[in-house]
Amino acid sequence: MSAPRVLVSRLLAILAGLAVVPAAQAQATFPAARPIEFVVLFPAGTSADVTARVLAEGMGKQLGAQIVVVNRPGGGGAVGYQYAVQQAPDGHHLVWSSNAISTTFHTGTLPFDYKSFLPVARVQIETPLLFVRSEAPWKALRDMLQQAKAKPGTLTVGNSGFGSHTHLSSVWLFKAAGFQVVDVPFNAAQVVPSLLGGHVDAVVQLPGALAGLVKAGNVRALVAMSGARDPFFPDVPTAREQGMDISAELWRGVVVPKGTPSHIIARLEDAVRKTVASPEFTRATEKLLVAPAFLPAADFGKMIAKEDAEIGRTVKALGIRQESR
């Protein structure tokens, strides 16, 4: 090889080496010395908050960083999302996201959708169940549906608010069954007393809300709206087992502002994966009747997109989209 060609080859090699240095340095600088903020959309002390804190502790150990949980409740999650979307996409701002990203957008509470964030990993799921009082005449869902068929529009089913996940789950369940019921929205504190007081025939809620009452024999669950039987209610058949093709788990997972570099997302995903797989995380979440359900970033993103489309269709059909957006 001639001398000029040798010089050119060496120069190109040097330039290539220099190009690698910034990328390596960028990866080495995350996480930086400052704390990582973990935005939780709901108040302190809730199951969402408690599990977020357990996750933050585990991830912090994996990353060698301090992760600080910051509660920003309000608007069914909209307040926290609006804050988080304005933060720098540098891996130091995480969001404890849920199905709320779609319900708040499609009902008009939030001016942007899930595409404003990038998925890191799904962490856990909770199963909506249909509960009735123990003295109710229905021993199984088919018994309730027989009454719904005989007297259309007379059965009342409570939920945690118009457009909430429990409301949409109820809509999906009875639509799949082919029957009409009266949906009755309450705030979270009113749902259980309304069932016990006989103000509604049934409620759709997450396991933690009524598990103690089930154990005490005051209420019973007729159906679980999950892909497989809920581990905390193994005797309750799923909707699919009863002929209705519906799965409506409430999920929670970690997302970051759009623009966060892929190598940072990969590090965060790995920290989530190792934390969710730990016995400490499993023990802590099981106390809250929450099931660990890790999904990596790519699969998590596909799941969010698919569900968002279904939520959009349902909200439009119900006519509950606000016009203030």
C-alpha positions in Angstrom: 0.0 0.0 0.0 1.4 3.5 -0.9 2.3 5.9 1.8 -0.6 8.3 1.1 -3.1 5.5 1.4 -1.5 4.3 4.7 -1.8 7.9 6.1 -5.5 8.1 5.0 -6.3 4.7 6.6 -4.6 5.8 9.8 -6.5 9.1 9.8 -9.8 7.3 9.3 -9.1 4.9 12.1 -8.2 7.8 14.4 -11.4 9.7 13.5 -13.5 6.5 14.1 -11.9 6.1 17.5 -12.7 9.7 18.4 -16.4 9.2 17.3 -16.7 6.3 19.8 -15.5 8.3 22.8 -18.5 10.7 23.1 -20.9 7.8 22.9 -19.1 5.9 25.5 -18.8 9.0 27.7 -22.6 9.6 27.3 -23.4 6.1 28.5 -21.0 6.4 31.4 -22.6 9.6 32.6 -26.0 8.0 33.3 -27.0 8.2 36.0 -25.4 11.4 37.0 -24.7 12.4 40.6 -28.1 14.1 41.0 -31.2 12.1 42.1 -33.6 10.5 39.7 -37.2 11.8 40.1 -40.0 9.2 40.0 -43.4 10.8 39.4 -46.4 9.0 40.9 -49.8 10.1 39.7 -51.7 9.3 42.9 -51.5 10.3 46.6 -49.0 8.9 49.1 -50.2 5.8 50.9 -52.2 4.4 48.0 -51.2 1.0 46.6 -49.8 2.7 43.5 -47.6 4.8 45.7 -46.4 2.0 47.9 -45.4 -0.2 45.0 -43.7 2.7 43.3 -41.5 3.2 46.4 -40.6 -0.5 46.5 -39.7 -0.3 42.8 -37.7 2.9 43.3 -35.7 1.4 46.1 -34.8 -1.7 44.0 -34.0 0.3 40.9 -31.8 2.7 42.9 -29.7 -0.2 44.1 -29.3 -1.6 40.6 -28.3 1.8 39.1 -26.3 3.0 42.1 -28.4 6.1 42.2 -30.9 7.8 44.5 -34.5 7.6 43.1 -36.9 10.0 44.8 -40.7 9.4 44.6 -42.7 12.6 44.0 -46.5 12.4 44.3 -48.3 14.7 41.8 -52.0 13.6 42.1 -55.0 15.1 40.4 -57.2 14.8 37.3 -57.0 11.0 37.3 -53.3 11.2 36.5 -53.4 14.3 34.2 -51.6 16.6 36.6 -48.6 14.2 36.9 -48.4 13.6 33.2 -48.5 17.3 32.4 -45.6 17.9 34.7 -43.6 15.0 33.5 -43.9 15.8 29.8 -42.1 19.1 30.4 -39.1 17.5 32.0 -35.7 16.9 30.3 -35.4 13.5 28.4 -32.3 12.5 30.2 -33.3 9.5 32.2 -33.6 11.5 35.5 -37.4 11.9 35.2 -39.5 8.7 35.4 -43.3 8.3 35.4 -45.2 5.6 37.2 -47.7 5.3 34.3 -50.9 3.3 33.9 -53.9 2.9 31.7 -54.7 6.4 32.8 -52.5 7.9 30.0 -55.2 6.7 27.6 -58.3 7.4 29.6 -57.3 10.9 30.5 -56.4 11.7 26.8 -59.5 10.2 25.2 -61.9 11.8 27.8 -60.3 15.2 27.1 -58.6 15.7 30.4 -55.1 15.5 28.9 -54.1 17.4 25.7 -51.5 14.8 24.6 -51.4 11.0 24.4 -49.1 8.1 25.2 -46.8 9.0 22.3 -45.4 11.9 24.4 -43.6 9.2 26.4 -41.4 6.3 25.7 -41.9 2.9 27.4 -39.3 1.5 29.7 -41.1 -1.6 31.1 -44.4 -2.8 32.4 -44.1 -3.8 36.1 -47.4 -5.2 37.4 -51.1 -5.8 36.8 -54.3 -5.7 38.8 -57.4 -7.5 37.8 -60.9 -5.8 37.8 -63.5 -8.1 39.3 -67.3 -8.0 39.5 -68.4 -8.2 43.1 -71.9 -8.7 44.6 -73.2 -8.9 48.2 -73.1 -12.3 49.7 -76.9 -12.3 50.0 -77.4 -11.6 46.3 -79.3 -14.3 44.4 -76.5 -14.8 41.9 -74.0 -17.5 42.5 -72.4 -17.1 39.1 -72.2 -14.5 36.4 -74.7 -16.5 34.2 -77.3 -16.1 36.9 -76.9 -12.3 36.8 -77.0 -12.3 33.0 -80.3 -14.2 33.1 -81.9 -11.4 35.1 -80.3 -8.8 32.8 -81.9 -10.5 29.8 -85.3 -10.8 31.5 -85.3 -7.2 32.7 -83.1 -5.1 30.5 -81.6 -1.9 32.0 -82.5 -2.7 35.6 -79.2 -4.1 37.0 -77.0 -1.4 38.5 -73.2 -1.7 38.5 -71.0 0.7 40.4 -67.6 1.9 39.4 -64.9 4.4 40.4 -66.0 7.2 38.2 -67.2 8.0 34.7 -64.4 7.1 32.3 -62.3 5.4 34.9 -60.7 2.0 34.2 -63.3 0.2 36.3 -66.1 1.9 34.4 -64.6 0.9 31.0 -64.0 -2.6 32.3 -67.7 -2.9 33.2 -68.7 -1.6 29.8 -66.4 -4.1 28.0 -67.7 -7.0 30.2 -71.4 -6.5 29.6 -70.9 -5.5 26.0 -69.1 -8.8 25.4 -72.0 -10.6 27.2 -74.5 -8.8 25.0 -76.5 -7.3 27.9 -77.3 -3.8 29.1 -76.8 -2.6 32.6 -76.9 0.8 34.3 -73.4 2.1 35.1 -73.3 4.1 38.3 -70.2 6.2 38.8 -68.9 7.0 42.3 -65.7 8.5 43.8 -63.4 5.8 45.1 -64.5 6.2 48.7 -68.2 5.6 47.9 -68.0 2.5 45.8 -67.7 -0.2 48.5 -70.3 1.4 51.0 -72.7 1.7 48.1 -72.5 -2.0 47.4 -72.8 -3.0 51.1 -75.7 -0.5 51.5 -77.6 -2.1 48.6 -77.5 1.1 46.6 -76.2 -0.9 43.6 -76.5 -4.5 42.6 -72.8 -5.0 41.9 -69.5 -3.1 41.5 -66.4 -3.5 39.4 -63.3 -3.0 41.5 -59.7 -4.0 41.8 -58.7 -6.9 44.3 -57.5 -4.7 47.2 -60.8 -2.8 47.5 -62.9 -5.8 48.6 -60.5 -8.7 49.4 -61.1 -8.3 53.1 -64.9 -8.3 52.7 -64.6 -11.4 50.5 -62.6 -13.2 53.2 -65.2 -12.1 55.8 -68.0 -13.5 53.7 -69.7 -10.1 53.1 -69.2 -10.1 49.3 -68.2 -12.5 46.6 -66.7 -12.1 43.2 -68.4 -13.5 40.1 -65.9 -12.9 37.3 -62.3 -11.8 36.9 -61.5 -9.7 33.8 -58.0 -11.0 33.2 -56.3 -13.3 30.7 -55.7 -15.9 33.4 -57.3 -16.4 36.8 -56.2 -13.8 39.3 -53.6 -15.3 41.7 -55.4 -13.8 44.7 -58.8 -15.0 43.6 -58.0 -18.4 42.1 -61.5 -19.8 42.5 -63.1 -17.0 40.4 -63.4 -17.9 36.7 -62.3 -15.4 34.1 -64.6 -13.7 31.6 -63.1 -15.8 28.9 -63.9 -19.0 30.7 -67.5 -17.8 30.8 -67.7 -17.1 27.1 -66.7 -13.4 26.9 -63.5 -12.5 25.1 -62.3 -9.7 27.4 -59.2 -9.0 29.3 -59.0 -5.7 31.1 -56.1 -5.7 33.5 -55.0 -2.4 35.1 -51.3 -2.2 34.4 -48.6 0.0 35.9 -45.1 0.6 34.4 -42.3 3.0 33.9 -42.2 5.5 31.0 -39.9 8.5 30.3 -40.3 11.7 28.3 -40.0 11.3 24.6 -36.5 11.9 23.4 -34.8 9.9 26.1 -31.8 8.1 24.6 -32.1 4.4 23.9 -29.1 3.5 25.9 -30.6 5.1 29.0 -33.9 3.3 28.4 -32.0 0.0 28.2 -30.3 0.7 31.5 -33.6 1.6 33.2 -35.3 -1.4 31.7 -32.6 -3.7 33.0 -32.9 -2.2 36.5 -36.7 -2.7 36.4 -36.4 -6.3 35.2 -33.9 -7.2 38.0 -36.0 -5.5 40.7 -39.3 -7.1 39.6 -37.6 -10.5 39.7 -36.4 -10.0 43.2 -38.1 -11.8 46.2 -38.3 -8.5 48.0 -40.4 -6.9 45.3 -42.7 -10.0 45.0 -43.3 -10.1 48.8 -44.1 -6.4 49.0 -46.5 -6.3 46.1 -48.3 -9.5 47.0 -49.3 -7.9 50.3 -51.2 -5.3 48.2 -52.8 -8.0 46.0 -50.7 -6.8 43.0 -49.1 -9.3 40.6 -45.6 -8.6 39.2 -45.9 -8.8 35.4 -42.7 -7.5 33.7 -42.7 -6.6 30.0 -39.7 -5.2 28.2 -39.9 -1.8 26.5 -40.7 -3.1 23.0 -43.6 -5.3 24.1 -44.8 -2.8 26.6 -45.1 -0.2 23.9 -47.1 -2.4 21.6 -49.5 -3.3 24.4 -50.1 0.4 25.2 -50.8 1.3 21.6 -53.2 -1.6 21.1 -55.1 -0.8 24.3 -55.2 2.9 23.6 -57.1 2.3 20.3 -59.7 0.2 22.2 -60.1 2.8 24.9 -60.5 5.5 22.3 -63.3 3.5 20.6 -65.1 2.9 23.9 -64.9 6.5 25.1 -66.2 7.7 21.8 -69.1 5.2 21.9 -70.0 6.3 25.4 -69.9 10.0 24.4 -67.9 11.0 27.5 -65.2 13.0 25.7 -65.0 16.5 27.0 -64.9 19.4 24.6 -62.6 21.6 26.5 -59.4 20.1 25.0 
